[in-house]
Amino acid sequence: MSDATLAQQLGAFAEATTFDALPEAVVDSVRKRVLDTVGIAVAAAPLETSRAARAWARSQGGHAAASAVGVPEGLPAGLAAFVNGVLAHSLDYDDTHLPSVLHPSATVVPVALAAAERAGAGGQELVRAIALGLETCVRLGMAGYDEAAKNSTFFEHGQHATSICGAMGGAVAATVLAGGGADAVVDSLGVAASMASGIIEANRTGGTVKRLHCGWAAHAAVSAAELVSFGLTGPPTVLEGRFGFYQAWLHGRFDAAAVVDGLGETWAVPDIFFKPYPANHFTHAAVDAAGRLRARGVGPDDVERLVLGVPAPNLRTIGEPIEVKRTPETGYMAQFSGPYAVAVGLLGGAGLGAGVEDYTDELARDPQRRALMAKVDVVPDQRCTDIFPTQFPAVLTAHLVDGRELVEEVLTTRGGPQRPLSFEELAAKFRANAGRTLADDQVDALAEACAALETCTDIGAVLAPLTSVDPMTTTDSTK
């Protein structure tokens, strides 16, 4: 195996890892991630960007093979994966791996659902494919993590590692569901690498294109696996080669050991963080810290000034340019605003502390929130920087009109291994999301199916309620 390329080692791992070889913690994690991802996609159905994604997919034509949220007829598998991937990432509610800062499930789960439905695969095959795809995605992302800089090199280059690595992990999932072995996985990785993409400037200054990223990655993943089934091949050295994946994206700076060490023995999947709030993960500790101030009796009128201390690398995403972050024009821009996160926490949010209804265009421009955001400075905090990126911490200092100074420190991220969401909390999140556009009996049926995903014999029947989602239903989320 020492002479095998990185892609060949991933291919051997995929071929050798049967469902029975998966640790129970991995199987349980996959069940929860499908539940979480499906709920988020349903909640995102009424967004204008979701409508655009569905309209484009339906305009492409093709053979009906898989189900997409809000599309009554079947779509080709790649287009179904595209639609569901767009929706799964659109609310910034999808899970996150640290310290790679990847959102793996928003690409891999839509890919696997579409590929499984097309292939007529059962629940065990679906769970296995998702586990392999998530693990591949995370490992490729971790190879681009710069330990000295404590940041993702992808991110430093303006690249969205989520969609770039997601296309690769998704290709593995789609390939094994199509019955491909080790060689097919290698070829699919080689083909998908030429399709992977994503630029994250929209995080800073606006635009909705980031919502497209996981959908396009999912489309690329399914397409790569399909092209390989028709005979297309990829280079075995696609990852580490002189003109390969890591040279193209990271100028050749990567950790090969992160890709292959402990394959099949050490799994990253169970430690991927679930999101309690529908916003950029860098903002979550700010919601928590402000919520603690509210619990201490602090209200908006008590505040003279607020200082949000965050890891220095996070400033570009949630604190700069500060005039934009204090005055988001849309709910989507508010999801990437540190000052807005403070306002949500101090005023009190829905769901687990902040819900979809807290990030609307109207609330982003609400005078009370604008006045509160104007009092918030976002600054680098050395202690937070030292902890980042294994956590996304924040320190919130409130200077009150009565002269008091109160400090709230949130040094661990809710939803991760140190502060996990309980099954009841995840179920509540799912029900709040799916219940926005599905009937209670449909929500119950989806939850039950996901809880016993490996026993499923008809993926299409499980997904059928998703096609009945009314895309014209109005939600309180960003338009």
Stockholm file with secondary structure:
# STOCKHOLM 1.0

chainA/1-479         MSDATLAQQLGAFAEATTFDALPEAVVDSVRKRVLDTVGIAVAAAPLETSRAARAWARSQGGHAAASAVGVPEGLPAGLAAFVNGVLAHSLDYDDTHLPSVLHPSATVVPVALAAAERAGAGGQELVRAIALGLETCVRLGMAGYDEAAKNSTFFEHGQHATSICGAMGGAVAATVLAGGGADAVVDSLGVAASMASGIIEANRTGGTVKRLHCGWAAHAAVSAAELVSFGLTGPPTVLEGRFGFYQAWLHGRFDAAAVVDGLGETWAVPDIFFKPYPANHFTHAAVDAAGRLRARGVGPDDVERLVLGVPAPNLRTIGEPIEVKRTPETGYMAQFSGPYAVAVGLLGGAGLGAGVEDYTDELARDPQRRALMAKVDVVPDQRCTDIFPTQFPAVLTAHLVDGRELVEEVLTTRGGPQRPLSFEELAAKFRANAGRTLADDQVDALAEACAALETCTDIGAVLAPLTSVDPMTTTDSTK
#=GR chainA/1-479 SS CTTSCHHHHHHHHHHHCCGGGSCHHHHHHHHHHHHHHHHHHHHTTTSHHHHHHHHHHHHTCCCCCEEETTEEEEECHHHHHHHHHHHHHHTSCSCBBTTTTBCCHHHHHHHHHHHHHHHTCCHHHHHHHHHHHHHHHHHHHHTTEETTTTEEHHHHTTBCHHHHHHHHHHHHHHHHHTTCCHHHHHHHHHHHTTTCCCBCTHHHHCCSTHHHHHHHHHHHHHHHHHHHHTTCCCCTTTTTSTTSHHHHHHTTCCCHHHHHTTTTTSCSGGGCBCCSSSSCGGGHHHHHHHHHHHHTTCCGGGEEEEEEEECGGGHHHHTSSHHHHTSCSSHHHHTTCHHHHHHHHHHCCSTTSSCGGGSCHHHHTCHHHHHHHTTEEEEECHHHHHHTTSSCCEEEEEEETTSCEEEEEECSCTTSTTSCCCHHHHHHHHHHHHTTTSCHHHHHHHHHHHHTGGGCSCHHHHHHHHHTCCTTCCCSSCC
#=GC SS_cons         CTTSCHHHHHHHHHHHCCGGGSCHHHHHHHHHHHHHHHHHHHHTTTSHHHHHHHHHHHHTCCCCCEEETTEEEEECHHHHHHHHHHHHHHTSCSCBBTTTTBCCHHHHHHHHHHHHHHHTCCHHHHHHHHHHHHHHHHHHHHTTEETTTTEEHHHHTTBCHHHHHHHHHHHHHHHHHTTCCHHHHHHHHHHHTTTCCCBCTHHHHCCSTHHHHHHHHHHHHHHHHHHHHTTCCCCTTTTTSTTSHHHHHHTTCCCHHHHHTTTTTSCSGGGCBCCSSSSCGGGHHHHHHHHHHHHTTCCGGGEEEEEEEECGGGHHHHTSSHHHHTSCSSHHHHTTCHHHHHHHHHHCCSTTSSCGGGSCHHHHTCHHHHHHHTTEEEEECHHHHHHTTSSCCEEEEEEETTSCEEEEEECSCTTSTTSCCCHHHHHHHHHHHHTTTSCHHHHHHHHHHHHTGGGCSCHHHHHHHHHTCCTTCCCSSCC
//
